[in-house]
Amino acid sequence: MLTRRHTLKLAAAGLALAAAAPAFAQDWKAKYPELVFAIIPSENASGVVERYTPFVNYLAKELGTKVTLRIANDYAAIIEGQRAGNIHIGMYGPASFARARMTGAKVDAFAIETNLDGTKGYHSVFYVKKDSPYQKVEDLKGKNLGLVDPNSTSGNNVPRFVLNQMKIEPETFFSKVVYTGSHENAIIALQQGTVDIAANWWNDEQESNLQRMARKNMAKAEDFRIIYKSEQIVNSPMAYLTDLPEELKAKIRDAVLNLATKDKVAFDKIYEGKQGPLVAVDNKAYDPIIELNKFVDELRKKKSS
């Protein structure tokens, strides 16, 4: 039977728990007064800053803590930054995220980009200039190939995989293989004649890196032709450090997965109305990309042996 004394004790305990809860909830803010969001260099730095600054501001507001945007110098930098714990949230390409997991970075994918039709994939393509005589990859023997980065999915790993299927060894078939550093730079290299064929990402007729460049008046989409398009590749993930506090990870997930509705302006700044909302994903979705990375690693080993 509850007496008045029991009732008072229970009430006091309840008040103590209630007082402790907010303090516990704020523990992660003391440990993480600033969070770093980083993105792979798929385009020039000014373009990334312009597209992602509203998102970073939105994230800071939702989390109630400072969030800093960092543009990685190359794909490996974001992997190393997360492995060292200096980058808390990363926007990856599929192959670079898979590489992070393969090399021991404690990271978890939690959100994936989607297309307007709800699909969660994109393609690797080979572009040539529209007025060039080349109709297929085999026509470019002795010419220069432009790739993006050794850790790029559509800009290196898938191209090397499909070239292998064509019985083409890039370093011997082409006169030169050039890593341009970003998808934009690959198009620019093709535009300027530094390379004769360039790998890039392509969603559909409405959205691709080339279409984005055209909207920024960096290139004319009609000046280029696709001579090869791969099968669909799983879309890019956003990933956070596994060891972040569960409450913080939950807040990050909630903010990112609701970006399209909570801050449509910030969402549209990133995707310009050409892609669907970010949706939940887990690491397992990228297991096939790990296998792709391993395949490309084996190709490199055979080449160097």
TISESE-404538 format. One record per residue (C-alpha): residue in three letters; x, y, z. Coordinates in steps of 0.2 Angstrom, whole numbers, padded with zeros to 4 digits, always signed. Last residue first. Layout:
BEGIN
alaXYZ ...
END
This chain:
BEGIN
ser+0267-0039-0306 ser+0261-0021-0307 lys+0246-0024-0320 lys+0241-0040-0311 lys+0240-0030-0294 arg+0230-0016-0302 leu+0217-0028-0309 glu+0216-0036-0292 asp+0212-0020-0284 val+0199-0017-0298 phe+0190-0033-0293 lys+0192-0029-0274 asn+0183-0012-0277 leu+0169-0021-0287 glu+0167-0033-0272 ile+0166-0018-0260 ile+0153-0011-0272 pro+0143-0026-0270 asp+0143-0024-0251 tyr+0136-0006-0253 ala+0118-0010-0249 lys+0124-0019-0234 asn+0130-0003-0226 asp+0113+0004-0222 val+0100+0015-0231 ala+0087+0027-0226 val+0080+0040-0239 leu+0086+0056-0247 pro+0073+0065-0256 gly+0071+0064-0275 gln+0083+0072-0288 lys+0082+0085-0302 gly+0074+0099-0292 glu+0090+0109-0291 tyr+0098+0095-0281 ile+0109+0104-0268 lys+0099+0121-0268 asp+0083+0111-0269 phe+0086+0103-0253 ala+0091+0120-0244 val+0075+0128-0251 lys+0065+0113-0247 asp+0069+0114-0228 lys+0058+0103-0218 thr+0051+0093-0232 ala+0066+0089-0242 leu+0078+0089-0227 asn+0067+0076-0218 leu+0079+0061-0220 val+0094+0073-0216 ala+0087+0080-0200 asp+0080+0063-0193 arg+0097+0054-0197 ile+0107+0068-0189 lys+0096+0068-0173 ala+0097+0049-0172 lys+0115+0049-0174 leu+0116+0062-0160 glu+0105+0052-0148 glu+0116+0036-0152 pro+0132+0045-0147 leu+0145+0045-0162 asp+0155+0029-0162 thr+0149+0023-0180 leu+0155+0039-0188 tyr+0142+0046-0200 ala+0138+0041-0218 met+0129+0049-0233 pro+0128+0037-0247 ser+0129+0039-0266 asn+0118+0029-0277 val+0119+0010-0282 ile+0126+0008-0299 gln+0114+0005-0314 glu+0122-0004-0329 ser+0135+0005-0339 lys+0133+0018-0353 tyr+0145+0019-0368 ile+0147+0031-0382 ile+0139+0046-0374 arg+0140+0061-0385 phe+0146+0079-0381 asp+0144+0097-0387 glu+0125+0096-0384 ala+0128+0097-0365 lys+0136+0114-0367 ala+0149+0117-0354 met+0153+0128-0339 asn+0137+0139-0341 lys+0131+0134-0323 arg+0116+0125-0330 ala+0128+0116-0343 met+0139+0110-0329 arg+0124+0103-0320 gln+0119+0094-0336 leu+0136+0087-0338 asn+0137+0080-0320 ser+0120+0071-0325 glu+0102+0075-0323 gln+0087+0076-0335 glu+0092+0063-0348 asp+0096+0051-0334 asn+0107+0048-0319 trp+0125+0051-0327 trp+0142+0050-0319 asn+0158+0053-0329 ala+0172+0044-0339 ala+0181+0054-0352 ile+0186+0051-0370 asp+0198+0061-0381 val+0209+0069-0367 thr+0218+0085-0366 gly+0207+0091-0380 gln+0200+0106-0371 gln+0182+0100-0369 leu+0188+0083-0364 ala+0199+0090-0351 ile+0184+0101-0345 ile+0173+0086-0344 ala+0185+0077-0333 asn+0188+0092-0323 glu+0169+0093-0319 his+0170+0074-0313 ser+0184+0078-0302 gly+0203+0074-0300 thr+0208+0073-0318 tyr+0216+0056-0318 val+0224+0055-0335 val+0227+0038-0344 lys+0238+0040-0359 ser+0241+0033-0376 phe+0226+0021-0373 phe+0227+0002-0376 thr+0242-0001-0365 glu+0237+0008-0349 pro+0219+0005-0352 glu+0220-0014-0353 ile+0205-0018-0365 lys+0197-0035-0366 met+0180-0027-0367 gln+0176-0035-0350 asn+0191-0027-0344 leu+0185-0010-0351 val+0169-0013-0341 phe+0178-0015-0324 arg+0190-0001-0327 pro+0175+0011-0331 val+0166+0004-0316 asn+0181+0008-0305 asn+0187+0024-0312 gly+0175+0039-0314 ser+0158+0030-0310 thr+0165+0023-0294 ser+0178+0036-0289 asn+0192+0030-0278 pro+0206+0031-0291 asp+0200+0048-0296 val+0191+0055-0312 leu+0197+0046-0328 gly+0201+0054-0344 leu+0207+0043-0358 asn+0220+0049-0371 lys+0220+0041-0389 gly+0231+0026-0395 lys+0215+0015-0397 leu+0200+0026-0397 asp+0188+0016-0409 glu+0187+0002-0397 val+0177+0013-0386 lys+0163+0015-0398 gln+0157+0028-0411 tyr+0172+0039-0412 pro+0173+0052-0427 ser+0173+0067-0415 asp+0159+0081-0418 lys+0150+0076-0402 lys+0165+0076-0392 val+0167+0060-0382 tyr+0159+0054-0366 phe+0160+0037-0358 val+0146+0034-0345 ser+0145+0027-0327 his+0127+0026-0322 tyr+0115+0030-0308 gly+0105+0021-0294 lys+0092+0023-0281 thr+0076+0022-0290 gly+0061+0033-0284 asp+0057+0040-0301 leu+0064+0057-0296 asn+0081+0049-0292 thr+0086+0044-0275 glu+0101+0049-0264 ile+0105+0037-0249 ala+0105+0040-0231 phe+0112+0031-0216 ala+0129+0024-0221 asp+0139+0019-0206 val+0158+0023-0203 lys+0171+0015-0192 ala+0186+0017-0205 gly+0195+0000-0207 thr+0202+0001-0224 met+0188-0009-0232 arg+0174+0002-0224 ala+0182+0017-0231 arg+0184+0009-0248 ala+0166+0005-0249 phe+0162+0023-0245 ser+0175+0029-0259 ala+0167+0016-0271 pro+0149+0022-0268 gly+0153+0041-0269 tyr+0153+0049-0252 met+0145+0063-0242 gly+0153+0062-0225 ile+0148+0066-0207 his+0159+0067-0192 ile+0175+0071-0201 asn+0190+0072-0189 gly+0188+0055-0182 ala+0204+0049-0189 arg+0196+0036-0200 gln+0183+0049-0205 gly+0197+0061-0211 glu+0206+0047-0219 ile+0191+0042-0230 ile+0187+0060-0233 ala+0205+0063-0239 ala+0205+0048-0251 tyr+0192+0056-0262 asp+0203+0071-0265 asn+0205+0088-0258 ala+0190+0086-0247 ile+0178+0100-0246 arg+0174+0104-0228 leu+0158+0112-0221 thr+0157+0116-0203 val+0142+0112-0191 lys+0140+0121-0175 thr+0127+0114-0163 gly+0108+0114-0160 leu+0106+0099-0171 glu+0092+0106-0181 lys+0099+0123-0183 ala+0117+0116-0187 leu+0109+0104-0200 tyr+0100+0119-0208 asn+0116+0129-0209 val+0125+0114-0217 phe+0111+0112-0230 pro+0111+0130-0234 thr+0130+0129-0237 tyr+0129+0114-0248 arg+0126+0120-0265 glu+0136+0136-0265 val+0150+0128-0256 val+0151+0114-0268 gly+0151+0125-0283 ser+0165+0136-0276 ala+0175+0120-0273 asn+0175+0114-0291 glu+0165+0098-0294 ser+0165+0080-0288 pro+0177+0084-0274 ile+0171+0072-0260 ile+0160+0080-0246 ala+0163+0084-0228 phe+0152+0088-0213 val+0162+0093-0198 leu+0153+0094-0181 glu+0157+0107-0168 pro+0154+0107-0149 tyr+0155+0088-0150 lys+0160+0082-0132 ala+0150+0095-0123 lys+0136+0093-0136 trp+0136+0074-0133 asp+0131+0077-0115 gln+0116+0088-0118 ala+0104+0074-0118 phe+0111+0068-0101 ala+0108+0085-0094 pro+0090+0086-0101 ala+0087+0069-0093 ala+0094+0073-0076 ala+0081+0085-0071 ala+0067+0073-0076 leu+0076+0059-0067 ala+0077+0070-0051 leu+0059+0075-0052 gly+0053+0057-0054 ala+0064+0052-0039 ala+0056+0066-0028 ala+0038+0061-0034 leu+0042+0043-0029 lys+0049+0048-0012 leu+0033+0059-0009 thr+0021+0045-0014 his+0031+0033-0003 arg+0029+0045+0012 arg+0011+0048+0009 thr+0008+0029+0010 leu+0007+0017-0005 met+0000+0000+0000 
END
